[in-house]
């Protein structure tokens, strides 16, 4: 508990600091504050950061008694806090923040928040005034005497720092230690420097002896000594942390180990202190640093045919202190000039470790040192050279020269460094004039040699050689320009031909051959063969940096001019192995994958194709005169899109959301095709069995001039109908009929194929899919609001029918990234949602109506759940999901049926269902409110139970399930929309698609299906074109059951379309083992 008030802060600080600190607090200068206890459990510490005029905050530490909550002491890192006796304005601000954060005594001011400060910054004048005020405060802190509560002067605390471990010749570089003595009237050895510095930092007393105790309230050290302590404190903390498991380090407390990286910083601080000594055994020497020099000299002499470089004998040699720029000799410390550090220190350390402090060199070594190291030593008078060497040593400019020659497709080079009349080959030891001693410019030589090394040249004993397209390319385009800046490079004409005057790019062109239906990529470079073109673009596809042609020429593929070509190859995923006479033939649909903004040349035919598909409205496709309907704008564009794709032999997917009139757009497309080519083959529509008469009825209504043949009935009836298609404009059949009659259709070729509710053949292994693949037609279009329901392979199945080859074979497709799939199919998919195109369509309100299980229902549910959990867990851990999938799904269905009504499978169940009774209530409310209902269930036996409830309420209704004849379906839908009956009970599978039931304004989903798309289709029977009222969609969910888990699973699949049909990402998994474990909580 902290007990502090504003008057107490005033008493501690004095009026001036109180005013300034209060202003800092109000301005939000306290940017951080934390509270923590001490190990002795006697104090509470507050650590704060307070923003001043400098760019980084000041650190404030406050200490409070844990027993009484009273303020005891504090400190700050600002310049104003020097003697430990005052309370500065930063401490005052931190004290006010402490009151605000950690006490019940709130301040009298309203603290300005960061947002308020941002607002005030819009007033430059106020900001400038505040900045000036802070600056004046800081300046006054430096030049005025602060008011203080403590009027009695503090006693000076004397500190002596002692450095040990730098004199012994055999001590390791890391042996530097710092010990401390402290006291007022005399100096005492600090037995634990870490504890002493901690006590100073925390402003706590520390017992030394019976004659002396350090008391921060009564004693103050100089600012210079305090600065050393400030820098030592984090070092101490770090060493204490790492020494916890190191007995030897943790027990050695009499001195502070000084790491190498801290030596230079420490010495700089110690130079400002009054009492610093160097210790050698019992002797002490004053700490004295001579800057910018080195205490030793070097001697270069010649003996016979070799040379000697040694340390000049001046008595004791110097010793480097740790690995710092400081050396010590004869009790004096020298700091090596920065210009000498990289040269003198390694040289000296090497010679010091040699016998007699001397190293013998050959002439070539002296030549190398003469141009680099010796000039630095001589400039600082640190080198004494024998006269005979000075006379012999010649100084010339270094002139590097390189000769380049071509040998077939390989580059050969000779390199020499010219000094006067001497030519030095860096790869050979022999010299023209070995008697000459030359001062060599090793900096320049090494720059050249580094470039040669980067180029990967190989020395074979006579010449340098380089080969390989990547190494040659790197040399010509990156390294050679740098070499030419530093050396004289001579090249033969054959070398120039290897990389000069080359085309910046291969001028590709894109074309469309309508007569053969090809998309062509042309390579009109006469000098290149098909094999060379293929090789070049293989290098592009592999993202190589350079390429070498058969004639030896090297081109830089990283030049911006190649970007268009590289981009084109990536877009089309081209394989150039099939180039013939400079032309690559591709399926025409691949043209739509090209980014038309590319700089590649495009023919007029290519441009027209792209424009027609991407902007079909520009083709002026007009609706047939005898179409008996007014199309909305988006429907007209859908018609134009269908026509545009079919004109170029393409198929596609019309993926409009349910209820937007895909059937009408398809009929307009068919009618236009028949008007344009009345003598061509008929169109074929394949739909679910429940929708064939809907197509027939819609055709009669909107396109009455079409001669429509419906293929249905018995096997014999269908055989005769198929044989008698002469004169038909449109043939309509169902997927089940097509599966049975596929062989009879083999002799027919259709002008176009429309596949309604195309998700019906999503399984590539099904007989329906195989039958559809067997239909022959000029073009094929799929009509479906849900092209993908559970997994990506469904999309492949669909496109393998409407655009074969677009998505590769099925095995390859599995490895194609979803982003690439989306890019490939985007020209061939047209999807609009109601929200996008039907601004006038009433809203769809979706709600969940939770129900409780009855007592008997709950007992049955819990019993079955426990049994199924154990059984399923055993199955998953045993043979796994695939072997037991049908059994597991059957068990899940049992649980779902229990939620609906136990009587669906429990014999002789005579209890009630909580959900059914809730539905009874809902029906009554709806009837009283004049609502008209569609009630969906996937269980026909549940529909029978619902029908009993409706009859008990004496209400009339329509009923539709899988046994309802197709013609009756259409008739009931018409009558319902005209106002007959207010209830329509519908099987989810039988009536979830194709029906138009805009006469309803409420949709009840009595039980949930795994896939939300199926429920969406059902809801859209009412929410579609022609609806005048808002549509309420009600999901009925039994609380605390599997149905809540199904709802959660549906939410995971909400973004299914965004992954492939649009541009988002989603999870395309079907019901997985993880889903099952989650649903059953196992």
N, C-alpha and C positions, 0 to 999 in steps of 0.2 A: 504494500500500500504506500503510495506517495502522498504526502500532505504538504501542499504548497499553494500560496495565494499570491495575487498580484502585488499587494503591499509588501510582502516578504521579498519579492523580486526587486522592488524599489529600494528596500533597505540594503540588499546585497550589492546593488550595482551603482547606486547614486543616480541623481536625476538625469544627467546628460546621457549616460549609457542606457538608462531606462527608456528615455524617449526614442533614441535611435533604434534600440532593439525592438521596441513595440512597433515601430514603423516597419522594420524588416518582417516581423511576424505578420502584420496586416497585409503586407505585399506578397505573402506566400513564399518568402525566401527560404523557409525550411523545406527542403526537397525530399528529405528522408529522415525517419526517426524509428529507432528500435529500442526495446527494453530487454535486458537480460540480467540474471543474477550472477553472483561470484561463487567460487568454489567453497569459500568459508561460510556461505549462507548468511553473511552479515550485512551485505550491501546490495543495493539495486543500481545498476548502471544504465544510463541512457546514452545511446550513441546517435548523433544527428549530423546531417550535412546541411550547411547553410550557405546559400548563394550570396556572394559579395560582388565586387566590381570586376574581379578577374574571371577568367573563362571556366575555372573549375571551382567546386565548392570548398569551403573550409570545414574541417572536421571538429566537432564539439563532443566532449565526453563529460557527463554529469554523474555525480555519485550521491546516492541517498541512503540514509540509514534504513535497513530493512525493518528494524524494530520500531522506530519512531516515525519513519517516513519523511524525516527532515533532510534538507539539503546539506551536504557536508563539504563538497569541493567540486571543482570542474577545471577543464582546460580546453584550449582552442588552438588550432594551428595558424591563426591569423597573426600578422606582425605585431598587432597591438597587445597580444597576450605574451609578454616576455618574461615577467618575473614570477608568475604564478600567484600573484596577490590580488589581481583585479578580476572583475567580471566584465568581459567585453560585450559589445552589442550582439554578436553572433550567439554568445551564451545566453543573453537575455531572450533573444528570439526563440532559442531552443527551450528555455525554461517555460515560456508562454505556450509553446507547442506541447510540452510535457503536461502542463495544466489542462490543456484542451483534450489530450489523448488519454491520459492515465489518471486523472483525478475527477472528482465530482465538482470541483471549484472552477466553473467556466469563466472565461475572460469577459471583459466588458465590451470588447470590440467584435465586430463581425469580420472574420477572416476572409480575405479576398481569394476566391478560388481561381484555378487556372483559367477557367472559362471567362471569369470577370476580367482577368488580366489581358486575355486576348482581345476582349472588347475595348479595353482602355487603350490598347495599342493602336486602335484606329485614330487616336488623338495624338499625333506626333509631338505636339507641344508638351503634353503631360508626360510622355515618355522621356523626352529630353530633360525635363525638369527633374524627374526621378533619377535619371542617370547622373545628372550633375550633383544632385543631393548625395547620392551614394559615394561619388568620387570625393566630394568635400569631406564626408565623414571619414573615409579612409585616410585622406591626407592629414586631417586633424589628429587622427589616432597616432600618426607618426611624429608629429611635432609638438603635441601638447601633453601635459601631465594629466592623467585621467583621475577622476574622482574615485575614491576607493573606500570601502568599509574599513579596510585594514590600515589604520593610520600609523601603526608601529612599523618601522623599517625592518625588513627581514635580514637575517644574518647571512653573509656570503657563504656559499657552499663551494669548496675548492675541489676540483676534479683533476686527477693526473692519469693520463692514458699511457700504458706501457706496452710496447711492441716487442715480441719475442719470436725466435725461430728463424731469423733471417741471416744470422752470421755463420752458422755451421756450414762448412763446405759440403757436407753430406746430407744435410736436411732436404727433404723433398719439397717441391714447389708449393704443396698444399699445407705446409707446417706452420704458416703464419698464425700467431695467436695474439689476442688483445686482452690485457688485464687492466683493472681499474683500481685506483685508490681514491678515497673520498673522505672529506671531513671539514670541520669549521676551524678549530684551533690547531689541529694537526691532521695528518692524513692517515687513514686506516685502510688496510687491505680489504678490498671487497671480495669476500670468499665465494660469493655466487653472483657474478655480474648480471646474469639473466634475471634473478630475483630483484636485484637493485633497480634495473631498468624498468621492470614491471611495476615496482612500487612507485617509481617516479611517474610513469605513464598513468597509473591509476590514482595518483596523488594519495598514497597510503604510507604510513610510517613503516620503517624497517629497522629492526634492532641489529646493531653491529657488535658492540661490547657493552660492558656495564658503564663505560665512560662515554659512550656515544650512541645515539639513535638518530637515524635520519628522519626528519620531520618536515614534510613539504609545506606545512603551514607556517613554519618559522625560518626555513632555509631556502635560498634560491641560488641556482648556478647561473653562469653567464649564458647568454644566448648562443654563443659559439659552441659551448659544451652541450647545451640543450639540443642544438641541431644535430650533433653527433648521436645523441641518445634517440632522437626521432628516427634517424635512419637505421640505428641498430635494433630498434624494437621489432619491426617486422622480420628482420633476420633472426632474432632470438626466437620469435614465435615459430618460424619455419623450422629451425633446428630442433626446438623442443618437440614439434610434431613428429619429425622423422626419427628422432632419437628414442621414442617411446619403447621400441623393441630392440634397441641397441644398448646393451649394458655398459659397454666401455665408453661410448659417447655420453650417455646420460649421466654417468657417474663423474665425468670430468667437468666440473662446474667452475673451476677457479679462473678460467679464461674463456674467451669467446673465439671459436674457430672462425677465421676470416677466409671465405672462399675466394677463388681466383677472380671471379667476376666482380667482387666487391672491393678489391684492393684499391683501384684507382679512385673510386668514389670516396672511400674512407680517407685516403691520404689527402685528397683535396680538402676535405672537411677538417682534418687534423692540422693542416697548415695554418688554419685560422685560430687554433686553440692556444692557450698560454702555456700549458704544462703537458708536454708529450715527450717521452723518453724512449730510447732504444735500449733493450737489456741484453747483455751477454754474460751469462752466469750472474755474478754479483755486481758486475760493472754496469753503469748507466751512462748513456750518451744522449746529448740533445737531439731531438728530431729536426733535421735540417734537409731541405730539398733544393737542389740546384736544377733549375728547369732547362729544357731544350739543349741538352748536351749528352755526351757519352763519356764515361770515365776512362776508356781504354783507347789505344791506337793500334794500328796494324802495320806490319812490315812485309813488303814484297821483295824477295831476294832471289838470286840465281846461283845455282850450284851445278857446275858441269852442264849436263843437257836437261836438267829439270829445274823447276821453279818451286819456291816455298813461300807460302803465305802464313804468317804467324801473328800471335798477339805480342805486342811489344812488352818486354819485361820491365815492369815498373813496380816491382815488389809484389804484394798481394794482388791477385786478379779480382775482378768484380763478380758479384753474384746477382742473378736476376731474382727479384722478389716475386714469388708466385709466378704466374704467367702474365705479368703486367709490364707496362713500359718503364717500370722503376728498377734501377740497379743500385746496389750498395757496395761501397768500397771505402775502407778506412773510416768507418763510422759515419760516412756521409752518403746521402741518398741522391741519386741522379735520375731525372726524368728524361727519357729519350725523346728527342724531337719527332713529331709525327712523320716527317719526311724520311726519317732514318729507320723507323720501326720495322718495316717490311724487309729491309736490307741488312741492317747492322745486327739486329737481335738474332735471326737464324744463323748468320755467319759466325757471330761470336759464340753462340752456344755450341755450334759444331766444332770450332777450333778449341774451345775450352775442354772438350771431351777427348781430344787427340793427345797423343804423347808429345810432350814438350810444347803443348798448345800450338801445334804447327801441322800444316797439311801440305803434302807434296802434290804438285799439279804438272800435267804435260802442257806443252805450248798451246795446243788447241783450247784447253780449258782457260788458260790465261787470256787468250784472244777473246773468248766469250765473256769473261768477267770484265775485261778492259772496256767493253762498250756499254756495260750496264751497271755493275756494282761499283767499280773503281771510281767513276765520275762522282757518284754520290758521296763516297768516302772522302775524296779529295776536296769536294766543296765544303766539307766540315772539318778539314785539316785532321783527318783521322787515318790517313794512309801515307806511309813513308816508302818510296820506291827506289830501288837500287839504280844508280846512274846508268849502268850498262843496259838495264831493261828500258829505261826512259829513252835512251838513244836508239835502241833497236825497234821499239814499238811505233808503228806507222798508223796514222789516222786518216781514213778516206771515207767518202760517202758510200753508202750501200746502195747498189743499183741491181735489184732483182730482175732477171730476164727469163722468160719461158718461151720455148719453141714448141708449137703444136703441129703434129702431122697425123694424117689419116691412114690407117691400114685396114682396108676393107671396111667393115662397120665398127671398127675399134679405133680409139683415140690413143696416140702415143705422145709423150711429152718429155722434154729435157728442161731442167731447172738449174740455174746457176746464180750465185750472188757475186757480183763484180765489185771489187775493192781496188781501185787503181787498175793496174794491169794484171791483178790476180783474179782468177775465176774459181770460185769455191762451189763445188757440187756437194750439197748437203748429204747426198747418199753415198759418197765415196770419200775415203780417207786421204787419197793421194792428192798432191797439190802441184801446180806448175812451178811455184817459187816457194818451196818449203822453208827456205832460209829467212823469209820475211815474217816478221811478227806483226799481225794486223789487229787493230782494235775493231772487233766485229759488233755491228748493231743487232744484238740478239732480239730486241723487241720487234724490229722490222722483220727479221728472218723468221721469228716464231709466228708472226701474223700470217706470213705466206705459208709456212708449213702447216699451220692449223687449217687453212683453207684446203690445202692438198689432202690432208687427212680426212676432212669432211667430205671431200669428193670421192673417197674410196679408191684412189689410185693404188695400183700395185707395182712394186719395184721388182723387176726380174733380174737385177744385176747389171743391166745396161740402160734400160729406159723405164719410164713410168707408163703404165697402160691402164686404160679404162674402157669398159664395155658394159652392155646391158642398157635397155632403153631408159630405165628409171635413173640409174647412175649418170648416164650421159645427159639426160634431160636436166637433172639437178645441176650438173656442172655447167652446161651451156646457159641455162636460164637463171640460175641463182648465184653460183660461185664465180663463174668467169667475169661477170660485171664487177665483182668485188676485187678479183685479182687484177683486173685492168686498172683499178684505181691505185694499186700499190706496186705494180710491176709492169715492165714492158713485155707485152704478150705478142708474139709473132705467130701468125697462122697461115697455113697454106690455103690455096683456093679450094682445095678439096675439103678442108675443115669448114670453111665458110659455107659450103654447100650443104653441110650436115644440119645447119639450123637457121641459116639466113634465107630471106626471100621465100618463106613458106606461106601457104594460104592460112589466114586466121581461122578459118572454119571450112567445113565441107558444106557447100550450099545445097541443103536439102530442100525438097519441095513436096507438098502434099497434094494429092489429086484423088478423084473418085472416078472409077470406070463404071458407068451406069450399065453398059451393055453386059458386063460380066458380074456386076455387083461387087467389085473389088474396091477397097480403100488402098491406095498406093502411096508408098514412101519412096521417092526417087532420089538417087544419088548421081547427079549429072557431072561428076568429075571424071574427065576422060582418061587421066593418067593413072587411075586406080582400078585394079581388077576387083571382081566380086570377092575374092578371098581377102584382099587387102582391106576392102570396106568392112567385111565381117570382122577382121582382126582389129581394126580401129574401133569399131563400136563395142567389141568385147572389152577393150580397154576402158571405154567410157562406162560401160555397165559395171565393171569391177572397180570403178572410181580410182583408176590409176592416174598419176599426175602427168605422165609423159607417154608418148608412143613413138616407136621407130618403124618407118616404112621399109619395104624391101630394098629401096635404093639407098638406105642408110640415113635418110632425113629424120630428124627428131622434132616433134611438135609438143608444145606445152598445152596440155589439156586443162590446166587450171586457169587459163586466160578467160576473161569474162565473155569473150566472143564465142566460146564453146558452151556457155551456159544454156542457150536455147536448145542446142542439139542434145546435151545431156538431159535436160528437163524433158524433152520429147521422148527420149528412150525410157525414162523412168515412168512417164505417164502411160506409155503403151506397153511397157514390159516386153520390149521387142527382142526377138531372137533372129539375129542377122544371118544365121546359117542357110536360110532359104532365099537369099538374094539371087536374082537372075537378071543378068544384063543391067545391073545397077538399079533394079526395081525390086522392092519388097512388097508382095501382095498379102493383104490382110482382109479378114471379114469386114464388111463395110461399117458394121456397128462400132468397130474400134475407133473410127474417126471421131465419135462423140466423146471419147475420153481425152481428146486433145484440148489443152488450154489455148483458146484462140488468140490470146494476147501474146503468144510466143512469136518471136521474130522469124520463124521458119516460113519460107515462101508458100503461099496457099493459092491453089487454082480457083477459078470462079465456080467450078462444079463443087469443090470442097466447101467453099464459103456458103453456097446455096443450101447444101445439105445441113450444115450447122445451123443456119438461120431458120430453115424449115422446121427442124426438130425443137430448137430452143425457143423459137418464137413462132409457133404455128399460126397465130392470129394474122401474121403478115401474108399468109398465102391466100387470103380472101376465100377460104372454103365456105361456101354458102349452104345453108340448110336446104334439104329437099322441099319442094313446094308442097308436096302432099303429106308432110309431117304434120300431124294434127296436135301440135303442142307448142307452147311458147317457152323456149328454154331460157333459164336464167343465164347471166353472164358467165358464171363459172362452168355451167353445163355446156354452153357454146364453146368455151375454151377446151373442155374435155373432148367434145366432138372433134374439134379441129386437131387436137393432139392425137387422137386415134387415127384420123385420116392422114395426118402428116407422117406418122411412123409407118403406117401400112403402105403408103406410096413408095417408101424406100425399102420395103421388105422387112421392116422391123416389127417385133411384137412388143408387148409391155404389160404393165400391171396398173389398172385403174383402181387405186386403193382408197377412194373416197370413204369417209366415215359413213357408217350405216345411216340411211335415211336421206342421202343427198341426191338420189336419182341415178344410180349407175345403170339401172335397166333402161331408162329413157335415153341416156347418152349412147348406150350400146345399140338401141333400136335406130336412133338417128344415123349412127355410123353404118349400120347394115343397109338402111334404106338408101343412103347416098351411094353406097357401093353398088347396089343393084341398079340404081338409076344410071350410073356411069357405065356399067358393064352388064346390061340385062341378059346377055347370052352367056355370061360366065357361069361357073359352078355356084351352087347355092352356099349360103352361110350355114354354119352349124353352131347351135347353142346347146351346151351341156350344163345342167343344173341339178341340184338335189331334187329327188322325186316330188317333194312337197311343193316345188316352185314351177314345174313345167307348165301347169295351167295358168299360173300367174303370168308367165311369159306370153302364153297364147292370148290371154285376156288383154295384157298391156299392148301387144302387137296389134290386136284388133282395134284397140282404142286409139293408139297414136300413129300406127302405120298400116291403115286398113288396106292399102294397095298391095301389100306383101302377100304372096301365096305361102301360107304357113302350113307345114306338115308336122304333126306331133307324133312321135314314135313311142307308143306305150301299149299296154294290154298284154295278152298272152304271147307266148313265143311264136306261135303261128301268125297271129295278128301283126306282130312286129316284123316278122320276115316279109310279109306281103307289103307292109308300109315302107320298108327299106327298099324293096325292089321297085316301088312305084314313086320314086322321087322326081320323076321327070316333070319339069316345069316348076319345081319348088324354088321359092326365093329364100326361104328360111326353114331349116329343119331343127326341131326341138326334141331333145331326149334327156334322160336322167343318167346320173353316174351309175346306178345299179343296172339299168338297161344297157348302157354302153359296155359295161364289164361283160355282160352276157352276149352281146351282139357284135363284139369288136371285129370278128372275122368277116362279117357281112359288110362292114364299112371299108374293108381293105381295097375294094375296087373303086372307091369314090375319092375324089380330090375336091376339097372345098375352097371357095374363095376366101373364107375367113373362119376362124374358130374362136368362139367366145365361151369362156369357162366361168360360169357364175358360182359364187361362193367357192372359190378355187381352193380354199383350205381343205376341201373334201378329198383331194389327192396329195396331201402334204407328206404322206408316208411313202417314200420311194420304193419300199419293198411290197407295197400293196398291189393287188390285182387291178384296182381302179387306176393307179398311177401308170401301170404298164399298158393298160388299155388306152388311156389318153395319149401316151407317147406314140401309140400306133396310128393315130389319126393323121392323115395327110392334108395339109392346108397351106395356102400361100403365107398367111400370117396367123398368129394366135395371140389373143389377149385374155388376161385373167381379170375377173371382176371380184374383188374381195375387200372388205373393210378390215380384215385381220390377216394380212399375208404371213405374219409370223405370230404364232400363239405360244409356243413353248421353247423351241430350239431353232438355231440358225439353219440347220439342215432342211427345215421346212421351206425356207427361202430358196435354197438350191433346187429342191424338187420343183418348185413353181417355175423358176427361170429355165430349168432344163427343158421345159415344155414350150414356153413362150419365146425364149431366146437361147436355143441350144449353144453351148460352148462359151457363153459369156462368163459364167462362173466356174470354168474349168471342169474337170471331172470331180466326182464327189470326194475322193481321197485327197486331191490337191486342195479343194475348197476348205477342208477342215483346218489347214495351216495358214490360210490367208487372213491377214489382220482385218478386223471389222471395219476400220476406217477405209481400207482399200475396197472392201466389198461395197460399202456405201457409195464410194466414188464411182465404181463401175456401173452400179444399177441406177444411179440417180437420173440419167436421161430417160430411162425406161420405166420410171415409176411416177405416177401423178397421184398425189394425195392431198385432199383438202378436208378440213374439219368444219363442223357446223359453226364453231366460234369464229372461224376465219371468214366464211362466205355467207352465212345466213344471219346477218345482223338483226333481222326482224323475227327470227325464230324465238319463241318464248323460252325462258330459262328452264333448266332441268335441275330440280332440287333433290339432292341425294341425302337420305337420312338412314340411321340405324335404329331399329326398335328392338331393344333387349327384352328378353323374356326369361322367366324362371321355370325350372323344371318342377313338376309336382313331386311330392314326397316319394310316391311309388316309382315315378320316372327317375328320380335322383338315385334311389337305391339300385335300380337296374343298371343305370349308367355307370355308377362307381364300381359295381361288381364286374361288369364287362370290361371297363377300363383297366382295372388291376390285372385281370386275366390276360388282356391283349398286350399290356405293357410287358409283362414277363415273357409272353410267347414271342413278341416281336424282338425284344432285346436278345433273346436266345437265338432267334433266326439270323439277326444281323451279325452277331458275333460268331455264328457258326458258318453256314454256307453263304451268307451274304444276301444283299438286296436282290440281285438279279434272279437267283434261284427261287426266292420266296416272294417276288414282287406281287404276283396275283393274290396269294394268300394274305399278304400285308394289306393290300388295297381293299380286299374284301372285308377285312376286319375294320379298317377305317370307315368303310361304308356302313357297317353295322352301327358304329358309334354315331354317325351322322343320322342314321334312321332313328336311333333312340332319341336324338334331339328333336326330330320331327314328330314322331309318335311311336312308342314301343310296339304298337299293334302291327307295324309294318313287317315285323318278322317274329315277334314273341307270340306264340300261340296262346289263345284264350286270355289275352290281356284285356281286362275290362275296366282299367283305370283311364284317367284322362291324360291329355298332353297340355302342358303349360303353354306351349307355342300355339297350338290349335285354338285354345280358349282365347288367347290374346288376339289371334286372327279373327275370331268370332266378334270380339269387341270392336276391332278395327273396321270390319265390314259394316257393323251396325252404325258406327260413327260416320263412315263414308256415305252410306245410304242416306242418312239424315242430312248430310251436307251436299247431297246431289252429285257426288263423285262417281265416276265410272272406272271400274277396276279391271286390270289384267293381273291374274294371279298365276305365277310360274312355279312349278316344282319339277324336279328331274325324276321323281318317283310317281308313276301313274297310280299306284295304289294309294299314295298320299292325296292325289287329286280326287280319288274316289271318296276319301274321308272328308276332304274339304267340301265336296259336292253335297255330302250328307248334311254338313253344317249349314250350307247355303239353303238347302231345301227345308231344314228345320226353321230357318228364318223366313221361309215362304218367299224367297226371291228367285227370279228366273235368271238363267245363265246359258252361255254357250260353253261347249266342252270340246277340246281338240287334243288328241294324242297321236301316236304313230300309226294307229289303225284307221284314222280318219282319211277317207278318200281325198285326193288332191282337189277334185272339183268341189267337194263339200267345203274344203278349207276356204277356197276363194269366195264361195257363196256366203259362208258365215261371216267372213271378214267384211264383206260388203254390207250385209244386214246390220252388223254391229256398228259400223261407221255411220249408218243411216239412222241410228238411234235405238235399235231393237236390243232389249236387255241391257243391264248395267254391269254385268259381270261376265268375264271370259276366263275360264280355267284352261291353262295351256301347259302341255308338257314342254319342258325346257329344250329338249333335243328336237322335238317334232316341230315346235312353233317358234323357236328362238331366232330363226332367220327367215327372210323373204316376205313376211307378212307386213301389210300396211294397216295399222290399227290406230290411226290418229283420232278415232272416236273416244279413246280412253284418255284420262288425265292423271291416272295413278297406276303405278306398276309395283306389284308386290313380289319380291323374290323370297319365297317361303324358305328355301334352303339354299345353301351356298355351293357353288361349283369351284373346282380348283383354279380354273383359269378366269381371270376377271374379264377377258375379252368376250367370253361366252355370255356372261351376265350383261355386258355392255350391249351386245347384239339384241338381247331380249328386251332391255330397256328402250332401245331405239325402235322397237315396233311402234311405240307411241310418239317418241320424240323425233319427228322427221318432218319433211316438207308437208304442209297442209295442216299441221297442228296449230291451233289458235290459242290454246291455253298453256299455262305453265304445267310442266309434268313433274309429279312427285314420284321419286323412286325410293321404295322402302325395302331395306334389307332386314329380315328378321333373324336375330342371332340369339341362341340360348346362352345365357351367361355362365362363365366358368366351365365351358366345354370345348370340345375340339373345334367348334365353329369359330370361336375367337381366334384360334391358331390359324384356321383357314383364312380368315380376314387378314391376319398379319402376313401370310404367304402371298396373298393377292397384292398387297402393298409393295412387296418386293418386285413384283412383275409389272408395276405400273409403267416403267420406262422401257418396256420391251420394244415398242415401235421406234423409239428415239435412237436406238442403237443402229438399226439398219435402214429403216424407211426414212428417218430423218437423220440428224447428225450427232445425237447424244450418245451416251454409253449406258449400257444396262446389262443385267444378268440374264443370259439366255438358257439357264438350266431348267430342265423339267423337274418333276418331283424327285428330289435327291434323298440320299440316306440322311443327310443333315436335316432336310425338311421333315422327314418322318420322325427323327429323334426329337426335333423341336415340337412337333405336333403332339406327340405322345409324352413329352417331358421325360425322356429316358436317356 
